[in-house]
């Protein structure tokens, strides 16, 4: 468990992206305490959706315009896809 959280910290440090760090912090909190209050779910849902969209757009930009940093581009693609999965799970909790 601590390795997972340490890995998230390393990713956040490497990427140096405040919004992505916020998403990774949310993931760490859920790993440590998966019972999420409903009022937190609705707030985080919108925030994470926006972060996921930003990651997708940044990855596409890095793939097509600024091709200088392939590792970060790939991490942005992965972050976007995984954040989308978290958003889907949060939507399910609201039903």
N, C-alpha and C positions, 0 to 999 in steps of 0.2 A: 504493500500500500504506500509506504513512504517513498519507494522507488518511483512509483507512478507520479506522485506529486513532485518529486525532485526532477523528474523528466519534464514535467509541464513547466517548471521554473526555468530549466535550461532552454526550452523552446522559446519561452517568453523573453528571456534574456537575449537569445540569438536573433530573434525577429525584431526586437526593439520597436514594437508597435503597441501603443497604449490600448487601443480598442481590442486587439487580439489578446493582450494580456488580461483585460477584463473578462473576456470569454473563457480564457484558461483558468482564471481564478474561480469563476462560476463552476467550471468542471471539477476543480479540486474540492470546492465546497460540497458538491453533490456526491463526490466519491467518499468524503468523510462523513457526510450526513445526508443520506438520500431522501429523507422526509422533507419535502419542500412545501412551505405554507402557500396556499392558493393566492394570496395577495402578492407574494414574491413571484409566483409563476407568471402572472399576467404582466408584471413589470419587466421581468427578465426576457419574456417571450419576444416582445417588440425590440428590445435592445439587442438581443442575440440575432434576430432576423436581420437587423440593420448591419451588424458586424459581419454576418455571413455574406451579405450582399457586397459589402466593401471588400471583403477578402476575394470574392469571385471576380469583381471588377479589377482589383489590383493584380490578381494572377493573370487575367486576360491581357491587361496592359503590359505586364512583364513578358508575356509570351509573344506579343505582337509588336510592341514598340521598343521597350527597353529590355533587350535580351541579355543583359549583362549579369544577372544573378539567378541562375537556374535553380539552385537549392531553395532560395526563398520563394520563388514562383511556385515550386512544387508544394512547399509547405502551405502557401496561401490556398492552393487548390484543395489540399487535404482539409485545411481548417474550414473552408467554405462547405465542403461536403459533410463533414462531421457536425458542424454547427447546425446545418439543416436537419440532421437526424435528431439532435437535441431539441430543436424547435418543434419538430413533429411530435416528440415525446411529451413536451410541455403542453402542446395543443390537446393531446389526448387526456392529460390530467385535468384540463379545464372542462371536458365534456361531462 
